[in-house]
Amino acid sequence: MRWHGQAINHDDGALPGLELPGLRTAGLLRTVRSPEFAGVTFHEVLAKSALSKVPAASQMPFRWTVNPYRGCSHACNYCFARITHEYLDLDAGRDFDSQVVVKVNADQVLRAELAKPSWKHEAVALGTNTDPYQRAEGRYQLMPGIISALADSGTPFSILTKGTLLRRDLPLLTQAAEKVDVGLGVSLAFADEELQQAVEPGTPSPRARLDLIRAIRAAGLPCGVMVAPVLPWLTDSLAHLERLLDTLVDAGATGVTVLPLHLRPGARDWYLGWLERDHPHLVEGYGRVYARGAYAHKGYRDWLWERVRPLIDERGLGGAAMHRSRAAGADEDVQHVEGDYPRGAFSGVRADGAGAASVGVDVGSETLF
């Protein structure tokens, strides 16, 4: 992929007058289109803060996140974050894929926040909302400053991504790992490239992401893999799961987590619309599996776990569990209590598995994809 001509000072045709009320509230500086990013519009904003606090009730293994971008050109039709675009007067469908909000000062604001005496150096997660290494990062180059700010302040952090642009920052991440605990994770749920391109058309191919895993491991860094989301009837066959897990072992993944698709508002309509167009014979089945809302029926979750557990164990990719508990007696309140971050992917879960048992994730409050 060519990145020349994508620096911020490139003559990219700022488009005044495209402001929306929600974007003005977010601190809009200008709206930009570039021939290097056909079909994508960037809304550059000045952020007042970079750190976002995760509610304690979420039971996530981290309390803080950083998201330099809103919206994502990866265009994954299952992405839970789609609904957040509506807060900016944009829609959760096509706008989410093509109208990307860029916090152009995120690295500077973050460094200032981390320098405050009140900062307790708690773990920070990136990639929990939209991907920090989506294509926009090639233009705005915010991640080097973010990584440096975290490492220089003594703050452990983790990055989850589908973006192979992370390879650019491997030297910086290696240096950061000498100062703080660094977790790296790659999301890869497809062995079949044709299906992958249909479901997440803006993402790098499975082969490219496998090469990214190899590069991370060659740099001496851990790399857990999120096999998520598993799509009922499309990627949950034994043959597909075995093929994918074998490629992850070959690439050197330090651990694997397997999680089923869940469909929140915004993503639900967008994904099911695609399913009706491309796989109409599956619509009725999805209606049964997701009849009670965002999360797959408990029977399906149990079936998937029983299928995948021996595959993970056989390949030595353990510490990546899909254990569940019922909260308040409601089937909707799904809690993954162990291994939702695979070994190496989160700064609190080392590649050797230490600390894994303490990880708790309530996916009803936040997701990783």
C-alpha positions in Angstrom: 0.0 0.0 0.0 1.3 3.4 -0.9 1.5 6.1 1.8 3.2 8.9 0.0 1.2 12.1 -0.3 -0.7 11.3 2.8 0.9 13.6 5.3 -1.3 16.1 7.0 0.3 19.0 5.1 -0.5 17.4 1.8 -2.9 19.4 -0.4 -5.9 17.2 0.2 -8.8 19.4 -0.5 -10.3 20.6 2.8 -14.0 20.9 2.4 -15.5 23.6 4.7 -19.2 23.6 5.1 -19.7 19.8 5.6 -19.9 20.3 9.4 -22.7 18.5 11.2 -23.9 19.6 14.7 -22.5 16.5 16.4 -19.1 17.1 14.8 -19.0 20.7 15.8 -19.7 19.7 19.3 -16.8 17.2 19.0 -14.4 20.1 18.1 -14.4 20.0 14.3 -11.4 21.7 12.7 -12.0 20.8 9.1 -13.4 18.1 6.8 -11.0 16.5 4.3 -11.1 14.2 1.3 -8.1 12.8 -0.5 -7.7 10.9 -3.7 -5.5 8.4 -1.8 -8.6 7.5 0.2 -11.4 7.2 -2.4 -14.8 7.2 -0.8 -13.6 8.2 2.7 -14.0 11.6 4.3 -12.0 12.6 7.3 -13.4 14.9 10.0 -10.4 16.3 11.9 -11.3 17.3 15.5 -9.4 18.7 18.5 -10.0 16.3 21.4 -10.4 17.7 24.9 -9.2 14.4 26.4 -7.7 11.2 25.1 -8.2 8.8 28.0 -11.7 7.2 28.3 -12.6 5.6 31.6 -14.3 2.2 31.4 -17.1 1.8 34.0 -16.2 -0.5 36.8 -19.4 -2.4 36.3 -18.2 -3.5 32.9 -15.7 -6.0 34.6 -13.3 -5.3 31.8 -9.6 -6.1 32.7 -8.7 -2.5 32.1 -10.2 0.8 33.3 -8.9 3.0 30.5 -8.9 3.1 26.7 -7.6 5.4 24.0 -9.4 5.7 20.7 -7.8 8.1 18.3 -10.4 7.4 15.6 -14.2 7.2 15.4 -15.7 5.3 12.5 -13.6 2.8 10.7 -12.7 2.1 7.0 -12.3 -1.6 7.8 -16.1 -1.6 7.2 -16.7 -4.8 9.2 -20.5 -5.3 8.9 -20.7 -6.8 12.4 -18.8 -4.0 14.3 -20.5 -3.1 17.6 -19.2 0.5 17.5 -21.5 1.4 14.5 -24.2 2.8 16.8 -21.8 5.4 18.2 -21.7 7.3 14.9 -25.3 8.3 15.5 -24.2 10.4 18.4 -22.4 12.6 15.8 -25.5 12.9 13.5 -24.0 10.3 11.2 -25.6 6.9 10.4 -24.4 3.5 11.7 -24.1 2.0 8.2 -22.3 3.6 5.3 -21.3 6.7 7.2 -19.5 4.6 9.8 -17.4 3.0 7.1 -16.7 6.2 5.2 -16.9 9.2 7.6 -13.9 8.8 9.9 -13.4 11.2 12.8 -9.8 11.8 13.6 -8.6 13.2 16.9 -5.6 15.0 15.4 -4.2 16.0 18.8 -4.8 12.7 20.6 -1.1 12.0 21.2 -0.4 15.4 22.6 -3.5 15.4 24.9 -2.7 11.9 26.1 0.9 12.9 27.1 -0.5 15.8 29.1 -3.0 13.6 30.9 -0.4 10.9 31.7 1.8 13.6 33.2 -0.8 14.6 35.9 0.1 13.6 39.4 -3.3 11.9 39.7 -2.5 9.4 37.0 -2.0 5.9 38.6 -0.4 4.2 35.7 -3.2 1.7 35.2 -3.3 -0.4 32.1 -4.6 1.3 28.9 -6.2 -0.6 26.0 -6.3 0.5 22.4 -8.5 -1.1 19.8 -11.5 -1.8 22.0 -13.7 0.5 19.9 -12.4 1.3 16.4 -9.1 0.1 15.1 -6.1 2.4 15.8 -4.3 0.9 12.7 -7.1 1.4 10.2 -5.9 3.1 7.0 -6.3 6.6 8.4 -3.3 5.9 10.6 -1.1 5.9 7.5 -2.0 9.5 6.9 -2.2 10.9 10.5 0.5 8.8 12.2 -1.0 9.2 15.7 0.1 5.9 17.1 3.9 6.5 17.4 3.1 9.5 19.7 0.6 7.5 21.7 2.9 4.6 22.2 5.8 6.9 23.2 3.6 8.8 25.6 2.4 5.6 27.3 5.9 4.1 27.5 7.6 7.3 28.7 5.0 7.7 31.5 5.5 4.1 32.7 1.9 3.1 31.7 1.4 -0.6 30.5 -0.8 -0.9 27.5 -2.3 -3.3 24.9 -3.2 -3.0 21.3 -5.8 -5.1 19.4 -5.9 -4.6 15.7 -6.7 -6.0 12.3 -4.3 -3.5 10.7 -1.0 -4.6 9.3 0.3 -1.0 9.6 1.3 -2.0 13.1 4.4 -3.4 11.5 5.6 0.1 11.0 5.7 0.6 14.7 7.4 -2.7 15.8 10.7 -1.0 16.6 8.9 1.5 18.8 6.9 -1.2 20.4 10.0 -3.3 21.1 11.5 -0.3 22.8 8.3 0.4 24.8 8.3 -3.3 26.0 11.7 -2.6 27.7 9.9 0.0 29.9 6.4 -1.3 30.4 4.3 -4.4 30.0 3.0 -4.4 26.4 0.3 -6.7 25.0 -0.4 -7.2 21.3 -3.4 -8.9 19.8 -4.5 -9.5 16.2 -8.1 -10.2 15.3 -8.5 -12.9 12.7 -11.6 -15.0 12.4 -11.5 -16.1 8.7 -9.5 -18.8 6.9 -11.4 -18.1 3.7 -10.4 -14.8 2.0 -13.5 -14.6 -0.2 -15.8 -14.7 2.8 -13.5 -12.3 4.8 -13.7 -9.7 2.0 -17.4 -10.0 1.9 -17.9 -9.5 5.7 -15.0 -7.0 6.4 -14.0 -5.6 3.0 -11.7 -2.9 4.3 -9.4 -5.2 6.3 -6.1 -6.8 5.3 -6.4 -10.4 4.0 -6.0 -13.4 6.4 -2.6 -14.0 4.8 -1.4 -10.5 5.5 -2.5 -10.7 9.1 -0.8 -14.1 9.5 2.4 -12.3 8.3 1.8 -9.6 10.8 1.6 -12.2 13.6 4.9 -13.7 12.4 6.5 -10.2 12.3 5.4 -9.5 15.9 6.8 -12.7 17.1 10.0 -12.3 15.2 10.4 -8.9 17.0 10.4 -10.8 20.3 6.9 -9.6 21.3 3.9 -11.7 22.3 0.8 -11.9 20.0 -2.5 -13.3 21.1 -5.2 -13.8 18.5 -8.9 -13.1 18.8 -10.8 -15.6 16.6 -13.9 -13.4 16.7 -16.5 -13.2 15.7 -17.4 -16.8 14.7 -20.3 -16.6 12.3 -23.0 -19.3 12.7 -23.2 -21.6 9.7 -20.4 -19.6 7.9 -17.2 -20.0 10.0 -18.2 -22.4 12.8 -17.6 -25.7 10.9 -15.0 -28.1 12.4 -13.0 -27.9 9.1 -12.9 -24.1 9.1 -11.9 -23.9 12.8 -9.2 -26.5 12.5 -7.8 -24.9 9.4 -7.7 -21.4 11.0 -6.2 -22.6 14.3 -3.5 -24.6 12.4 -2.5 -21.4 10.5 -2.3 -19.5 13.8 -0.1 -22.1 15.4 2.2 -22.0 12.4 2.3 -18.2 12.6 3.4 -18.4 16.2 0.4 -17.0 18.1 0.9 -17.1 21.8 -2.7 -17.8 22.6 -6.2 -17.8 21.1 -9.6 -16.8 22.2 -12.7 -17.9 20.2 -15.9 -15.9 20.6 -19.2 -16.1 18.7 -20.8 -13.2 16.8 -23.0 -10.8 18.8 -25.3 -8.3 17.1 -25.9 -5.0 18.9 -28.2 -2.3 17.6 -26.7 -0.7 14.6 -24.6 -3.7 13.7 -27.6 -6.0 13.9 -29.5 -4.3 11.0 -26.3 -3.8 9.0 -25.1 -7.4 9.3 -28.5 -9.0 8.8 -29.1 -6.9 5.7 -25.9 -8.3 4.3 -26.9 -11.8 5.3 -30.3 -11.4 3.5 -28.6 -10.3 0.3 -25.7 -12.8 0.3 -27.0 -15.8 2.3 -30.8 -15.5 2.4 -31.2 -19.2 3.4 -29.5 -18.4 6.7 -31.8 -15.6 7.8 -34.3 -17.9 9.5 -31.6 -19.7 11.5 -30.1 -16.4 12.7 -33.5 -15.4 13.8 -33.6 -18.4 16.1 -30.0 -18.0 17.3 -30.3 -14.3 18.1 -34.0 -14.2 18.9 -33.4 -12.8 22.4 -31.2 -9.9 21.4 -27.5 -9.2 20.8 -26.0 -12.4 22.0 -26.3 -15.9 20.6 -28.6 -18.3 22.3 -27.0 -20.2 25.2 -27.4 -23.5 23.4 -25.3 -22.2 20.5 -22.7 -20.8 22.7 -22.4 -24.1 24.6 -22.2 -26.0 21.3 -19.5 -23.8 19.9 -17.4 -24.0 23.1 -17.6 -27.8 23.2 -16.5 -27.9 19.6 -13.6 -25.5 20.0 -12.2 -26.3 23.4 -10.5 -29.6 22.4 -9.1 -27.8 19.2 -7.5 -25.1 21.4 -6.1 -27.6 23.9 -4.7 -29.9 21.2 -2.7 -27.0 19.7 -1.4 -25.7 23.0 -3.3 -22.4 22.6 -4.9 -22.6 26.1 -5.6 -19.8 28.4 -8.1 -18.7 25.9 -11.5 -19.8 27.3 -15.1 -19.0 26.6 -16.5 -19.8 30.0 -19.8 -18.2 30.8 -22.0 -17.4 33.8 -25.5 -16.2 34.1 -26.0 -12.8 35.8 -29.2 -12.0 37.5 -30.7 -15.1 35.9 -30.8 -13.4 32.5 -29.5 -15.2 29.4 -28.6 -11.9 27.8 -26.0 -11.1 30.5 -23.2 -13.2 29.1 -20.0 -13.0 31.1 -16.7 -14.4 29.8 -14.7 -14.9 33.0 -11.4 -16.4 31.8 -9.2 -15.9 28.8 -11.2 -13.4 26.8 -7.9 -11.8 26.1 -5.6 -14.6 24.8 -2.1 -15.0 26.1 0.0 -12.1 25.0 -2.8 -9.8 23.9 -3.3 -7.9 27.0 -0.7 -6.3 29.2 -2.2 -8.0 32.3 -1.9 -11.5 30.7 1.6 -12.5 29.9 2.6 -14.8 27.1 3.3 -17.6 29.6 -0.3 -17.4 30.9 0.5 -15.8 34.2 -2.3 -13.6 35.3 -4.8 -15.0 32.9 -7.2 -16.3 35.6 -7.8 -12.8 36.9 -9.2 -11.5 33.6 -12.9 -10.9 33.6 -14.9 -9.5 30.7 -18.5 -8.6 30.6 -19.2 -8.3 26.9 -22.5 -6.7 27.6 -20.7 -3.5 28.5 -17.9 -3.4 26.0 -16.5 -5.5 23.2 -13.2 -5.9 21.6 -14.0 -5.8 17.9 
